[in-house]
Amino acid sequence: MPRPRRRIPSWRFWTWACLAYVAILRTVAASPDTAPAHNGERRFDVPSLPPGPCEVVEVISGDTFVVRPATSHVSFVVRLLSTQAASVEQDGPELAAAATQSARDFLTHGDVRLRLDNHRLDSHGRYLAYLEARGEMLNLALIEAGLARFYFFPGNSASTDRQLSNAQDAARIARRGIWRTR
């Protein structure tokens, strides 16, 4: 007995299926409460970090802080944008402690302000920002002292990236901090 012939869906079926798929994707992408996070996951009800004056509640490490913006009662975990401070695992406990103490000293003298750029969240859900006090940027101060490394993120301010990169080059040439033994 011959096998029954399998029916192949017509071109009309595939056209309608593709149109339905595109419509579903557009509906999901347009949903306002599901803005995509930096790493592709969807985040729900994430409060937005406002730029401007803030109070530093806690210094967790040389590049991670808990801050409370002046316009909010909510505290946020903020990590320095384009900057990785010295860590115990990579650079040893002395340099990691020096980076944390330097950040603590920098942020306790004067009004602290948050400046945001295109990258707003890291893969751990921490907000990314430049921290400024007394007209100076903490990110730049740590890199100049050799207590942090510069990391390039495409899409951020080119002038700030250039400034941070030049500071890292100067610290490397002068063999300051983490560049002392390299």
C-alpha positions in Angstrom: 0.0 0.0 0.0 1.4 3.4 -0.9 2.3 5.9 1.8 0.0 8.9 2.0 1.5 12.0 0.6 2.4 14.6 3.1 0.8 17.9 2.4 3.2 20.9 2.2 1.7 24.2 3.6 1.1 26.7 0.9 2.8 30.1 0.4 -0.3 31.8 1.9 0.1 29.9 5.1 3.8 30.9 5.5 2.9 34.5 4.7 0.2 34.7 7.3 2.4 32.9 9.9 5.3 35.4 9.3 2.9 38.4 9.6 1.5 37.0 12.8 4.9 36.5 14.2 6.0 40.1 13.4 2.8 41.4 15.0 3.5 39.5 18.2 7.1 40.8 18.3 6.0 44.4 17.8 3.4 44.1 20.6 5.9 42.7 23.1 8.6 45.3 22.1 6.1 48.2 22.5 5.1 47.2 26.0 6.2 50.1 28.3 6.6 48.1 31.5 9.1 45.6 30.0 12.1 47.8 28.8 15.0 45.5 27.9 18.0 45.5 30.2 21.6 45.8 29.0 22.1 42.1 28.9 18.9 41.2 26.9 16.8 40.2 29.9 13.5 42.0 30.5 13.2 44.1 33.7 10.0 45.0 35.4 9.4 48.2 37.5 13.0 49.3 37.6 13.0 52.8 39.1 15.1 55.2 37.1 18.2 56.8 38.6 18.0 60.6 38.3 21.1 62.5 37.5 22.2 65.4 39.7 23.0 65.9 43.4 23.0 62.8 45.6 24.1 61.6 49.0 26.6 58.7 49.3 25.0 56.3 51.8 27.8 53.7 51.7 31.1 53.0 49.9 31.1 49.3 49.1 34.3 49.3 47.2 36.5 51.6 45.2 34.0 51.6 42.3 30.7 50.6 43.9 28.5 52.8 46.1 25.0 53.1 47.5 23.6 56.6 46.8 20.4 58.4 47.5 19.5 61.1 44.9 18.4 64.4 46.4 15.0 64.1 44.5 14.3 60.6 45.7 13.8 58.5 48.9 15.1 55.4 47.1 18.7 54.3 47.4 20.5 52.9 44.4 23.6 50.8 43.9 25.9 52.7 41.5 29.1 51.5 39.9 31.5 53.9 38.3 31.1 53.9 34.5 34.1 52.9 32.4 36.1 52.3 35.5 37.2 49.2 37.4 38.9 49.9 40.7 41.7 47.7 42.0 40.4 44.4 43.4 41.8 42.0 46.0 41.8 39.1 43.5 43.5 40.9 40.7 45.7 43.5 42.4 46.0 42.5 46.0 44.5 43.7 49.3 46.7 46.8 49.7 45.7 48.4 46.4 42.0 47.4 46.8 41.9 49.0 50.2 43.7 52.1 48.9 41.2 52.4 46.1 38.3 52.1 48.5 39.8 54.6 51.0 40.6 57.0 48.2 37.0 56.9 46.9 35.7 57.4 50.5 38.0 60.4 51.0 37.0 61.9 47.7 33.2 61.6 48.3 33.1 62.9 51.9 34.4 66.4 50.9 31.7 68.4 49.1 28.5 67.9 47.2 28.3 64.7 45.1 26.6 64.7 41.7 25.7 61.8 39.4 26.4 62.2 35.7 24.9 59.5 33.4 25.8 58.4 29.9 24.3 56.0 27.4 25.1 52.8 29.3 22.8 52.9 32.4 22.9 49.3 33.9 25.6 46.7 34.1 24.9 42.9 33.9 24.4 42.8 37.7 21.6 45.4 37.7 23.8 48.1 39.1 23.4 51.6 37.7 26.4 53.1 35.9 27.4 56.7 36.4 30.3 59.2 36.7 30.5 60.6 40.2 31.6 64.2 40.6 32.5 66.2 43.7 33.9 69.7 43.8 33.9 69.8 40.0 36.2 66.8 39.8 35.3 63.3 38.6 36.0 60.3 40.9 36.4 58.0 37.9 39.2 60.2 36.6 40.9 60.6 40.0 41.1 56.9 40.6 42.5 56.2 37.1 45.1 59.0 37.4 46.2 57.6 40.8 46.7 54.2 39.3 44.0 52.7 41.5 41.6 51.8 38.7 41.5 50.7 35.0 39.7 52.3 32.2 37.2 50.2 30.3 35.8 51.4 26.9 32.0 51.0 26.3 31.0 51.9 22.7 28.3 54.6 22.7 29.4 56.6 25.7 30.8 60.1 25.6 33.9 60.2 23.4 35.5 63.1 25.1 35.1 61.5 28.6 36.5 58.2 27.2 39.5 60.0 25.7 40.1 61.8 29.0 40.0 58.5 31.0 42.1 56.7 28.5 44.8 59.4 28.5 44.8 59.4 32.4 45.4 55.6 32.3 48.2 56.0 29.8 49.8 58.6 32.1 49.5 56.4 35.2 50.9 53.4 33.3 53.9 55.5 32.1 54.5 56.9 35.6 54.1 53.3 37.0 51.5 54.4 39.7 49.4 52.0 41.7 48.4 48.9 39.7 50.9 49.8 37.0 53.8 49.7 39.4 54.8 46.1 38.7 53.6 45.8 35.1 
